[in-house]
């Protein structure tokens, strides 16, 4: 795997590492964990909204 960071992100890592007293790798891992948590929540919400029809929504498209 080859990971390339933008110049802005590299600069931010250099600036914030000493301020937060954290290693760059630790900050990257924390950011990725937050990103994936949000991505999972969005996917779950999307899945739920696609499969959970209300009673009216279900029967509105049914012709009897």
Buried (B, 14 or more C-beta within 10 A) or exposed (E): EEEEEEEEEEEBBEEEBEEEEBEBEEBBEEEEEEEEEEEEEEEEEEEEEEEEEEEEEEEEEEEE
